[in-house]
Amino acid sequence: MADPLTRTARRVAMALGIGRTTADTNETNSTATVQVVLPGNELLGEVPLIQQVGFHSRPLPGSDIVVQFQAGDRQRSVAIATGDQRAYPKDLQPGDACVFHVKTGARVWVKADGSIAISAPGPLHFSATEAVFDCPITCTKDVTAKGDVKAGSISLTQHKHPVSAAPGTTEAPE
């Protein structure tokens, strides 16, 4: 039988593990769970995936995962971090932060200089009642809006102006 110091050292050494996810997360419970394979092909099922408040993601199978074992007990595991070396932004600068999609490359990039870059391979949709941006926005692709677009108090859908070549005003855009 190992002495108490050896047992304590073993528990400390076994407190953290790095592995890979083997399947999609199970989102049916109040806390998502994931299946993990650790070095030596140790398979853990239904490991709770704890994430930051206000942020939730579903790591792809094959993603890296850090698992904490409470008191070094392999039966009391909690996934505390995920990552994916296969696809992450490689152009960030010190001080930048980025939320990105692993498969599509879509991202919201908060740069160290205070600017924000949003890029998406497809259409950009805002579902908020009213999006407010207190900064310049530059789009390099088409902008499509289902509702009105306003510049100051001028409405794109309701705007009329006088016609200089003939009497009257233009109709509102269709």
DRENLOSE-306608 format. One line per 3 residues: number of its first residue (from 0); their letters; for each residue x, y, z of N, C-alpha, C, CB. Coordinates in pm, 1 decimal. Glycine has a CB too. Layout:
% DRENLOSE-306608
NUM> A> X Y Z X Y Z X Y Z X Y Z; ...
This chain:
% DRENLOSE-306608
0> MAD> 84.9 -119.0 0.0 0.0 0.0 0.0 88.2 123.5 0.0 -95.9 0.8 122.3; 52.6 218.5 -84.1 130.7 340.5 -97.9 112.8 429.9 24.2 90.8 415.6 -225.1; 217.2 501.9 55.9 208.5 592.2 170.7 120.5 712.3 133.8 351.0 639.4 215.6
3> PLT> 72.2 787.0 233.5 -19.6 899.2 206.9 38.4 1004.4 111.8 -57.2 965.8 337.2; 166.6 1032.3 119.7 227.1 1131.9 32.0 225.2 1085.1 -113.9 371.1 1161.2 76.5; 251.7 958.4 -137.5 248.0 903.0 -272.8 106.1 906.3 -328.1 302.0 759.0 -273.9
6> RTA> 7.3 871.2 -245.3 -132.8 875.7 -288.7 -174.7 1017.8 -322.6 -224.8 818.5 -180.3; -133.5 1114.4 -240.6 -166.1 1255.2 -266.5 -100.7 1302.1 -396.2 -120.7 1344.4 -148.5; 25.6 1266.4 -415.9 95.9 1305.2 -538.3 27.3 1245.2 -660.9 243.5 1260.5 -532.5
9> RRV> -18.4 1121.1 -651.5 -87.3 1056.7 -763.7 -217.9 1129.0 -794.7 -114.6 908.2 -732.7; -292.5 1166.8 -691.3 -418.7 1237.4 -713.0 -396.7 1373.5 -777.3 -493.2 1254.1 -581.4; -291.4 1443.2 -735.8 -259.3 1572.4 -796.8 -222.0 1551.5 -943.3 -143.5 1642.8 -720.2
12> AMA> -141.3 1451.2 -971.7 -99.4 1423.9 -1108.9 -217.1 1382.1 -1196.6 7.6 1315.6 -1110.4; -317.1 1321.1 -1136.9 -433.1 1273.7 -1212.8 -546.4 1376.5 -1217.6 -484.4 1144.4 -1152.5; -524.7 1497.0 -1166.6 -632.5 1595.9 -1157.1 -672.2 1655.4 -1291.9 -591.5 1706.7 -1064.3
15> LGI> -585.1 1650.0 -1391.3 -613.1 1710.1 -1521.1 -576.8 1613.7 -1632.6 -536.6 1841.9 -1537.5; -657.8 1613.6 -1737.5 -628.9 1530.4 -1853.2 -661.4 1605.9 -1980.9 -707.8 1398.8 -1846.9; -588.4 1575.4 -2087.2 -614.8 1635.6 -2217.7 -648.2 1523.8 -2314.1 -492.8 1719.8 -2268.5
18> GRT> -759.5 1537.8 -2384.6 -802.0 1434.4 -2477.4 -870.3 1494.4 -2597.8 -894.2 1336.1 -2408.9; -954.9 1414.2 -2660.0 -1031.2 1457.3 -2778.5 -1176.4 1413.2 -2762.6 -969.6 1398.2 -2910.4; -1266.3 1494.7 -2817.5 -1406.7 1455.8 -2819.8 -1424.2 1348.2 -2926.3 -1499.6 1578.7 -2847.5
21> TAD> -1514.2 1255.4 -2902.2 -1534.9 1145.6 -2996.9 -1670.3 1152.2 -3065.6 -1521.0 1013.1 -2926.0; -1759.1 1237.6 -3016.7 -1894.6 1247.0 -3072.1 -1947.5 1387.9 -3047.6 -1989.8 1139.7 -3008.5; -2062.4 1416.9 -3105.1 -2129.9 1543.6 -3081.7 -2171.0 1551.3 -2935.2 -2253.2 1559.4 -3174.9
24> TNE> -2189.2 1672.8 -2885.5 -2233.8 1688.6 -2747.1 -2378.5 1643.6 -2732.7 -2218.6 1834.8 -2701.4; -2412.5 1600.9 -2614.0 -2549.9 1566.5 -2580.5 -2609.4 1690.2 -2514.8 -2558.5 1439.2 -2485.9; -2704.7 1753.6 -2581.1 -2762.5 1879.6 -2534.3 -2897.4 1859.9 -2464.9 -2778.7 1975.1 -2650.9
27> TNS> -2937.1 1737.2 -2435.2 -3069.9 1712.5 -2378.7 -3078.4 1744.1 -2230.1 -3108.9 1569.1 -2401.3; -2967.6 1744.9 -2159.9 -2968.5 1775.2 -2016.2 -2947.6 1924.6 -1993.5 -2859.2 1694.1 -1942.5; -2964.5 1969.3 -1868.5 -2943.6 2110.9 -1838.4 -2798.3 2151.7 -1859.4 -2985.8 2141.3 -1695.0
30> TAT> -2706.4 2059.1 -1844.4 -2564.9 2081.7 -1875.8 -2527.6 1985.2 -1987.2 -2472.4 2061.6 -1749.0; -2473.2 2038.7 -2094.8 -2431.6 1953.6 -2206.6 -2325.5 1855.0 -2159.7 -2377.8 2039.0 -2324.1; -2324.5 1737.1 -2220.5 -2221.5 1638.1 -2189.9 -2154.6 1595.4 -2318.6 -2281.0 1515.8 -2115.8
33> VQV> -2036.9 1536.4 -2304.0 -1958.0 1496.7 -2419.3 -1883.3 1367.3 -2388.3 -1859.4 1608.5 -2459.4; -1856.2 1291.5 -2492.8 -1775.9 1170.5 -2479.0 -1631.5 1206.8 -2512.0 -1828.7 1055.1 -2572.0; -1537.3 1158.1 -2431.7 -1397.1 1196.2 -2442.9 -1309.5 1071.9 -2446.7 -1356.0 1287.5 -2326.2
36> VLP> -1205.1 1075.4 -2529.5 -1103.6 971.5 -2526.1 -973.1 1038.1 -2480.6 -1087.6 900.9 -2667.0; -910.1 977.3 -2381.0 -785.0 1027.3 -2325.3 -669.3 941.2 -2375.7 -789.7 1027.9 -2170.1; -545.9 984.3 -2356.0 -432.4 899.7 -2395.7 -445.3 759.9 -2335.2 -298.9 964.2 -2352.1
39> GNE> -400.2 660.4 -2408.8 -415.3 521.9 -2364.5 -552.7 467.1 -2397.6 -390.3 511.3 -2215.4; -628.7 540.4 -2480.9 -764.4 501.1 -2522.0 -862.1 487.8 -2405.8 -758.8 370.7 -2596.4; -839.5 562.7 -2298.9 -935.1 565.5 -2187.8 -1056.8 644.4 -2234.2 -871.8 629.1 -2057.7
42> LLG> -1173.3 581.7 -2236.8 -1296.0 642.3 -2287.0 -1384.3 684.6 -2170.0 -1371.7 544.4 -2379.7; -1425.5 810.4 -2171.9 -1516.4 863.9 -2069.9 -1644.0 908.0 -2139.7 -1451.1 983.2 -1990.7; -1757.3 866.8 -2088.2 -1885.1 905.0 -2146.6 -1960.5 1000.7 -2057.4 -1969.3 782.8 -2173.3
45> EVP> -2045.2 1083.3 -2116.5 -2132.6 1175.5 -2043.8 -2055.0 1266.6 -1947.7 -2237.1 1096.7 -1966.3; -1945.4 1323.1 -1995.9 -1867.2 1417.8 -1916.2 -1933.8 1554.8 -1926.7 -1717.2 1423.7 -1964.4; -1973.2 1615.5 -1813.1 -2034.8 1748.1 -1819.3 -1938.5 1848.7 -1882.5 -2076.6 1795.2 -1678.2
48> LIQ> -1991.0 1931.9 -1973.4 -1911.2 2033.5 -2042.1 -1947.6 2169.0 -1983.5 -1935.1 2030.6 -2197.3; -1860.9 2221.0 -1898.3 -1885.6 2348.3 -1831.0 -1826.8 2460.0 -1916.5 -1824.0 2349.5 -1686.9; -1907.2 2564.9 -1943.8 -1861.8 2674.8 -2027.3 -1885.8 2807.7 -1957.2 -1932.7 2672.4 -2163.2
51> QVG> -1827.4 2913.3 -2011.2 -1841.4 3046.3 -1954.6 -1986.7 3093.2 -1962.5 -1749.2 3145.0 -2026.8; -2030.9 3168.9 -1862.9 -2165.4 3225.7 -1864.1 -2179.7 3315.8 -1986.9 -2194.1 3305.5 -1732.4; -2290.5 3301.9 -2058.0 -2317.1 3385.1 -2173.7 -2253.9 3334.9 -2302.2 -2270.2 3522.0 -2147.0
54> FHS> -2184.5 3222.8 -2296.5 -2122.5 3167.7 -2416.0 -2147.0 3017.8 -2418.1 -1970.3 3199.6 -2420.6; -2186.6 2967.0 -2534.5 -2207.2 2822.7 -2548.1 -2163.2 2781.5 -2686.9 -2356.3 2783.3 -2522.9; -2090.2 2673.9 -2694.6 -2050.1 2621.4 -2824.4 -2062.2 2469.8 -2821.8 -1905.2 2664.9 -2860.3
57> RPL> -2066.6 2412.3 -2940.0 -2071.5 2266.5 -2952.7 -1947.1 2223.1 -3028.6 -2202.9 2218.5 -3025.9; -1846.5 2174.8 -2956.0 -1723.1 2135.1 -3024.3 -1747.4 2019.3 -3120.2 -1615.9 2096.6 -2922.2; -1677.7 2022.9 -3232.5 -1688.4 1915.0 -3330.5 -1618.2 1789.9 -3278.0 -1628.1 1958.1 -3466.6
60> PGS> -1664.9 1672.0 -3317.3 -1591.6 1550.6 -3281.7 -1446.6 1563.2 -3330.2 -1660.1 1424.1 -3343.2; -1353.2 1524.5 -3244.9 -1211.5 1537.5 -3275.8 -1149.2 1663.1 -3217.5 -1191.8 1536.4 -3423.9; -1231.0 1748.0 -3152.0 -1178.5 1868.9 -3088.7 -1096.4 1833.0 -2965.5 -1293.1 1964.4 -3050.5
63> DIV> -1002.0 1920.0 -2931.9 -925.4 1903.7 -2809.0 -1015.8 1934.5 -2690.5 -799.6 1995.4 -2808.5; -988.7 1868.5 -2578.7 -1069.6 1893.6 -2459.4 -983.3 1875.4 -2334.2 -1193.2 1798.6 -2455.3; -1002.0 1963.8 -2238.0 -932.1 1954.2 -2109.8 -1034.3 1907.7 -2007.3 -866.0 2092.0 -2067.8
66> VQF> -998.8 1802.0 -1936.6 -1089.8 1742.6 -1839.0 -1026.4 1751.9 -1701.0 -1122.6 1594.6 -1875.1; -1105.1 1799.2 -1605.3 -1060.8 1803.9 -1466.2 -1122.3 1686.0 -1393.5 -1099.8 1939.0 -1397.8; -1041.6 1619.5 -1314.3 -1089.5 1507.3 -1233.2 -1087.8 1552.5 -1088.3 -1001.5 1377.9 -1254.0
69> QAG> -1206.2 1565.5 -1029.7 -1218.5 1616.9 -894.4 -1147.3 1523.5 -796.5 -1367.0 1633.6 -855.7; -1053.8 1580.0 -722.5 -971.6 1506.1 -626.5 -896.2 1390.7 -694.1 -1059.4 1451.9 -512.6; -870.9 1403.5 -824.5 -798.5 1300.1 -898.3 -879.8 1175.7 -926.7 -677.0 1261.6 -823.5
72> DRQ> -1009.9 1180.7 -900.5 -1097.5 1064.7 -918.5 -1148.2 1061.7 -1063.1 -1217.2 1068.9 -817.8; -1111.9 960.5 -1140.2 -1148.1 950.6 -1281.8 -1298.7 935.7 -1302.5 -1076.1 833.0 -1345.4; -1372.9 900.1 -1201.7 -1518.2 887.8 -1213.2 -1589.3 1021.3 -1190.4 -1569.7 784.6 -1113.8
75> RSV> -1516.2 1122.7 -1147.4 -1574.6 1254.5 -1120.2 -1511.0 1357.2 -1213.9 -1553.9 1295.6 -970.3; -1543.0 1346.0 -1341.4 -1480.2 1430.7 -1443.1 -1571.0 1543.9 -1488.0 -1440.4 1347.5 -1562.9; -1507.7 1654.7 -1525.4 -1576.9 1771.1 -1578.4 -1489.2 1829.7 -1689.0 -1606.8 1877.2 -1465.6
78> AIA> -1546.4 1850.5 -1807.7 -1473.1 1914.7 -1917.1 -1475.7 2065.1 -1893.0 -1535.0 1878.5 -2057.4; -1357.7 2126.5 -1892.2 -1349.8 2269.0 -1857.4 -1301.9 2358.1 -1971.6 -1258.4 2286.9 -1740.3; -1253.1 2299.6 -2079.6 -1207.8 2381.4 -2192.9 -1205.0 2296.2 -2319.1 -1067.2 2442.4 -2165.3
81> TGD> -1232.7 2360.4 -2432.1 -1225.1 2292.8 -2561.4 -1150.9 2381.7 -2659.6 -1366.7 2257.8 -2614.9; -1097.6 2320.7 -2761.2 -1028.9 2393.4 -2867.2 -1026.4 2304.8 -2990.1 -884.4 2434.9 -2824.4; -982.8 2359.7 -3101.5 -974.6 2280.1 -3222.9 -854.6 2327.8 -3303.6 -1106.0 2290.0 -3306.2
84> QRA> -749.3 2250.3 -3301.9 -626.5 2288.2 -3371.4 -641.5 2284.0 -3522.6 -513.4 2197.7 -3329.3; -746.0 2216.8 -3570.2 -763.8 2202.2 -3714.7 -800.3 2333.1 -3782.5 -870.1 2099.3 -3743.4; -864.2 2424.0 -3710.3 -908.7 2548.8 -3773.7 -928.2 2656.6 -3668.8 -1039.6 2526.9 -3852.8
87> YPK> -834.3 2748.6 -3662.7 -851.5 2865.2 -3578.2 -783.2 2982.6 -3646.5 -794.1 2841.1 -3435.0; -826.1 3105.9 -3616.5 -767.1 3221.8 -3682.6 -618.0 3232.8 -3650.1 -840.5 3350.3 -3640.7; -537.6 3244.1 -3752.8 -393.7 3252.3 -3733.0 -341.0 3394.3 -3756.2 -323.1 3154.5 -3826.0
90> DLQ> -432.0 3489.8 -3780.4 -389.5 3625.9 -3809.2 -417.2 3724.4 -3695.7 -456.8 3673.4 -3933.4; -452.5 3674.1 -3577.1 -478.1 3764.2 -3464.9 -347.2 3825.1 -3414.6 -550.0 3689.4 -3350.7; -358.7 3945.7 -3364.8 -243.5 4016.6 -3309.4 -256.2 4019.8 -3157.1 -233.2 4161.6 -3367.7
93> PGD> -147.6 4045.1 -3084.2 -155.8 4054.7 -2938.4 -264.4 4153.9 -2897.3 -19.9 4096.7 -2879.0; -351.6 4112.8 -2807.3 -460.9 4197.1 -2760.0 -590.9 4176.9 -2834.4 -421.6 4339.2 -2769.5; -591.2 4103.2 -2945.6 -713.2 4076.9 -3021.9 -795.8 3967.7 -2954.8 -679.0 4036.5 -3166.6
96> ACV> -925.6 3968.2 -2981.2 -1015.8 3861.7 -2937.4 -1105.6 3827.8 -3056.1 -1100.8 3904.9 -2810.5; -1143.3 3701.1 -3066.1 -1219.0 3659.8 -3184.0 -1312.3 3544.7 -3149.2 -1124.0 3619.2 -3298.2; -1436.3 3555.7 -3193.0 -1530.8 3444.8 -3189.5 -1542.4 3399.6 -3334.1 -1672.6 3486.0 -3126.6
99> FHV> -1519.8 3271.3 -3358.7 -1517.2 3223.6 -3496.3 -1585.5 3088.9 -3508.8 -1374.2 3214.4 -3546.8; -1627.2 3057.5 -3629.4 -1689.5 2928.5 -3658.4 -1585.9 2838.9 -3723.8 -1815.0 2945.0 -3750.0; -1567.1 2721.2 -3667.9 -1462.1 2630.4 -3711.3 -1477.7 2588.6 -3857.0 -1460.7 2508.4 -3623.4
102> KTG> -1598.6 2555.9 -3900.1 -1618.1 2505.4 -4036.3 -1623.7 2614.9 -4142.2 -1744.2 2425.2 -4042.3; -1693.1 2725.4 -4114.6 -1715.1 2826.4 -4218.6 -1613.5 2939.6 -4217.7 -1851.7 2884.1 -4203.9; -1547.9 2961.9 -4104.4 -1454.7 3073.5 -4094.5 -1521.5 3205.5 -4061.2 -1379.6 3087.5 -4221.9
105> ARV> -1653.4 3207.7 -4047.7 -1722.9 3330.4 -4008.4 -1668.9 3375.4 -3873.4 -1877.9 3308.7 -4002.1; -1658.1 3508.1 -3855.0 -1603.0 3553.0 -3727.1 -1639.1 3695.4 -3693.2 -1455.0 3539.3 -3727.9; -1633.8 3721.9 -3563.8 -1642.8 3856.6 -3509.7 -1508.3 3879.5 -3441.3 -1767.1 3874.7 -3409.1
108> WVK> -1433.6 3975.4 -3493.4 -1295.4 3997.9 -3451.6 -1286.1 4134.8 -3384.7 -1197.2 3988.4 -3573.1; -1258.1 4136.2 -3255.6 -1237.8 4260.7 -3182.2 -1087.4 4284.3 -3178.5 -1300.2 4254.7 -3036.2; -1046.1 4389.6 -3245.8 -902.7 4415.3 -3261.1 -849.0 4502.2 -3147.1 -875.1 4482.9 -3396.1
111> ADG> -721.2 4490.3 -3122.9 -656.6 4562.7 -3014.0 -671.3 4713.8 -3028.6 -509.9 4526.0 -3007.4; -688.6 4764.2 -3151.4 -703.5 4908.8 -3172.2 -846.4 4957.1 -3145.7 -662.8 4945.1 -3314.5; -936.4 4864.4 -3107.0 -1074.4 4901.0 -3075.7 -1171.4 4879.9 -3190.0 -1079.9 5042.7 -3033.8
114> SIA> -1122.3 4850.2 -3308.3 -1212.4 4826.6 -3420.9 -1268.6 4684.3 -3414.2 -1139.0 4849.7 -3555.3; -1377.1 4663.4 -3485.4 -1443.0 4533.0 -3489.4 -1460.3 4494.8 -3635.6 -1581.2 4535.3 -3414.0; -1419.7 4375.0 -3669.1 -1437.3 4324.4 -3805.3 -1530.5 4204.1 -3799.4 -1299.8 4286.1 -3870.6
117> ISA> -1633.0 4204.9 -3883.8 -1726.1 4093.4 -3891.9 -1714.4 4037.2 -4032.5 -1873.9 4137.3 -3858.6; -1690.7 3908.1 -4042.3 -1683.6 3848.2 -4174.9 -1762.3 3718.1 -4175.3 -1536.5 3823.8 -4217.2; -1825.4 3692.4 -4287.7 -1904.7 3571.1 -4302.9 -1898.9 3529.7 -4449.4 -2052.8 3592.9 -4255.5
120> PGP> -1896.2 3398.7 -4475.4 -1892.9 3354.5 -4614.2 -2025.7 3375.6 -4686.6 -1855.0 3209.3 -4620.2; -2132.3 3390.3 -4611.3 -2264.6 3409.5 -4670.6 -2325.4 3539.4 -4621.6 -2357.3 3291.5 -4637.4; -2457.0 3553.5 -4631.3 -2524.1 3676.4 -4588.7 -2506.5 3701.1 -4439.1 -2672.9 3670.1 -4623.1
123> LHF> -2502.1 3826.4 -4402.6 -2491.0 3866.6 -4262.9 -2630.5 3905.3 -4215.8 -2388.8 3985.0 -4244.2; -2679.6 3842.2 -4110.8 -2814.7 3867.4 -4060.9 -2807.9 3924.0 -3919.6 -2899.5 3737.9 -4063.5; -2886.7 4025.9 -3892.7 -2901.7 4078.5 -3758.0 -3045.0 4050.5 -3716.6 -2867.5 4232.4 -3750.2
126> SAT> -3063.0 3983.4 -3604.2 -3197.8 3949.7 -3562.3 -3242.5 4033.1 -3442.8 -3206.2 3802.6 -3528.8; -3158.5 4125.2 -3397.4 -3197.9 4211.2 -3286.2 -3305.9 4308.0 -3333.8 -3075.3 4288.6 -3229.1; -3386.1 4356.4 -3241.1 -3488.8 4453.9 -3276.1 -3424.6 4577.3 -3336.7 -3572.5 4491.8 -3153.0
129> EAV> -3317.4 4622.7 -3276.1 -3246.7 4738.7 -3328.7 -3098.9 4722.3 -3297.9 -3302.3 4871.5 -3268.6; -3018.2 4706.0 -3400.4 -2874.0 4694.8 -3382.1 -2814.9 4835.2 -3379.2 -2808.9 4608.7 -3495.1; -2732.2 4864.1 -3280.0 -2670.4 4995.4 -3268.1 -2519.8 4977.1 -3276.4 -2711.6 5066.4 -3135.0
132> FDC> -2458.0 5045.6 -3371.5 -2313.4 5041.4 -3387.4 -2261.5 5183.6 -3374.6 -2272.3 4977.8 -3524.5; -2177.4 5208.4 -3278.5 -2121.1 5341.0 -3259.1 -1980.0 5344.5 -3318.5 -2119.1 5379.1 -3108.1; -1969.3 5299.3 -3441.3 -1840.3 5295.2 -3508.8 -1864.6 5283.6 -3658.3 -1752.8 5177.2 -3456.9
135> PIT> -1766.9 5319.2 -3739.2 -1784.7 5302.1 -3883.9 -1796.8 5155.0 -3920.4 -1667.8 5365.4 -3960.3; -1880.1 5124.3 -4018.3 -1895.7 4987.7 -4066.1 -1864.6 4988.3 -4215.5 -2040.4 4931.9 -4037.1; -1776.7 4899.3 -4256.1 -1741.7 4886.3 -4396.5 -1777.2 4745.9 -4441.2 -1591.2 4916.7 -4420.8
138> CTK> -1852.8 4736.1 -4548.3 -1888.7 4605.5 -4603.6 -1822.9 4591.4 -4740.0 -2043.8 4588.7 -4614.2; -1766.6 4475.8 -4764.6 -1702.7 4452.2 -4894.2 -1790.0 4366.9 -4984.4 -1567.2 4385.2 -4875.3; -1909.4 4331.4 -4936.2 -2005.0 4255.2 -5015.6 -2140.5 4324.7 -5007.6 -2014.7 4107.3 -4966.0
141> DVT> -2240.2 4270.2 -5076.7 -2374.9 4326.9 -5075.2 -2432.1 4327.6 -4934.4 -2467.0 4248.6 -5168.9; -2514.7 4426.4 -4906.7 -2586.8 4434.9 -4780.3 -2734.0 4418.4 -4813.5 -2558.7 4571.0 -4704.8; -2799.5 4325.3 -4746.7 -2941.2 4299.5 -4770.0 -3015.1 4321.6 -4638.5 -2965.0 4154.2 -4824.9
144> AKG> -3124.0 4396.3 -4645.6 -3204.2 4422.8 -4526.8 -3348.5 4387.0 -4555.6 -3192.1 4570.6 -4482.8; -3414.3 4319.0 -4463.0 -3556.1 4288.3 -4477.8 -3641.2 4406.1 -4431.9 -3592.5 4161.9 -4398.3; -3586.3 4485.0 -4342.5 -3656.8 4603.3 -4294.9 -3596.6 4727.6 -4356.4 -3652.6 4612.0 -4142.1
147> DVK> -3632.0 4840.7 -4302.4 -3583.9 4968.7 -4352.6 -3438.0 4990.2 -4313.0 -3671.2 5083.5 -4299.8; -3368.4 5067.1 -4392.1 -3232.8 5110.6 -4360.7 -3238.8 5262.2 -4354.5 -3126.4 5059.3 -4467.7; -3182.4 5320.8 -4249.0 -3188.6 5465.6 -4231.8 -3049.1 5523.6 -4216.9 -3274.2 5502.0 -4110.2
150> AGS> -3030.7 5639.4 -4275.2 -2910.7 5720.1 -4254.3 -2959.5 5847.4 -4187.3 -2832.3 5749.8 -4390.6; -2928.9 5862.0 -4058.2 -2987.6 5972.4 -3981.9 -3137.4 5951.2 -3976.6 -2952.8 6111.5 -4045.1; -3215.6 6049.1 -4024.2 -3361.6 6033.4 -4025.9 -3413.4 5998.6 -4165.2 -3428.9 6161.3 -3976.5
153> ISL> -3324.4 5975.0 -4260.8 -3366.6 5946.3 -4397.5 -3386.1 5796.3 -4414.6 -3263.4 5999.8 -4499.6; -3507.8 5759.9 -4451.1 -3544.6 5620.5 -4469.2 -3517.1 5577.0 -4612.3 -3692.0 5598.4 -4433.8; -3459.3 5460.0 -4630.2 -3436.3 5408.0 -4764.5 -3567.8 5364.7 -4828.9 -3337.7 5290.3 -4760.4
156> TQH> -3661.5 5311.7 -4750.5 -3787.5 5265.3 -4808.3 -3890.9 5377.7 -4825.2 -3845.5 5155.9 -4721.7; -3879.4 5485.1 -4749.9 -3978.8 5592.9 -4755.1 -3926.5 5721.1 -4818.8 -4027.4 5623.2 -4616.5; -3801.0 5724.8 -4852.7 -3738.3 5848.0 -4900.6 -3790.4 5890.6 -5038.2 -3587.8 5830.1 -4906.3
159> KHP> -3831.5 6017.2 -5046.2 -3873.2 6078.8 -5171.8 -3796.0 6209.6 -5184.5 -4029.7 6102.7 -5176.8; -3768.6 6250.8 -5304.4 -3702.9 6380.0 -5324.5 -3754.2 6442.6 -5453.9 -3547.7 6363.9 -5328.5; -3737.5 6572.5 -5464.7 -3788.2 6640.4 -5585.0 -3715.7 6593.4 -5710.6 -3773.6 6792.4 -5570.7
162> VSA> -3789.4 6597.6 -5820.8 -3731.5 6564.9 -5951.2 -3693.1 6696.8 -6016.0 -3832.0 6482.3 -6042.0; -3568.5 6711.2 -6059.4 -3524.5 6838.9 -6115.4 -3559.7 6853.4 -6263.5 -3375.0 6854.0 -6097.0; -3571.0 6743.8 -6337.4 -3599.1 6752.9 -6481.3 -3748.1 6763.9 -6510.6 -3542.2 6632.2 -6553.3
165> APG> -3833.2 6729.1 -6418.2 -3978.3 6734.4 -6439.6 -4043.3 6772.1 -6306.9 -4034.5 6596.8 -6493.6; -4167.7 6816.4 -6311.8 -4231.9 6851.3 -6184.9 -4263.7 6726.3 -6101.6 -4360.5 6931.1 -6211.1; -4273.8 6744.9 -5970.0 -4314.4 6636.3 -5881.8 -4199.1 6580.5 -5799.3 -4376.3 6526.2 -5962.3
168> TTE> -4223.5 6464.7 -5740.7 -4122.6 6394.9 -5659.3 -4116.7 6250.4 -5705.4 -4155.7 6403.5 -5505.6; -4009.1 6184.4 -5666.7 -3994.3 6042.5 -5698.9 -4084.4 5960.7 -5609.1 -3847.7 5996.9 -5684.3; -4110.1 5840.6 -5647.3 -4181.7 5747.2 -5562.0 -4082.1 5686.6 -5462.4 -4252.1 5635.8 -5646.8
171> APE> -4135.3 5629.7 -5356.7 -4047.4 5560.6 -5260.6 -3986.2 5439.6 -5329.6 -4126.0 5517.2 -5131.3; -3865.0 5400.4 -5292.1 -3803.0 5282.4 -5352.4 -3887.6 5157.9 -5327.8 -3661.5 5261.7 -5296.8; -3881.4 5064.1 -5420.6 -3957.6 4940.4 -5404.7 -3868.3 4830.2 -5354.4 -4023.2 4899.0 -5536.3
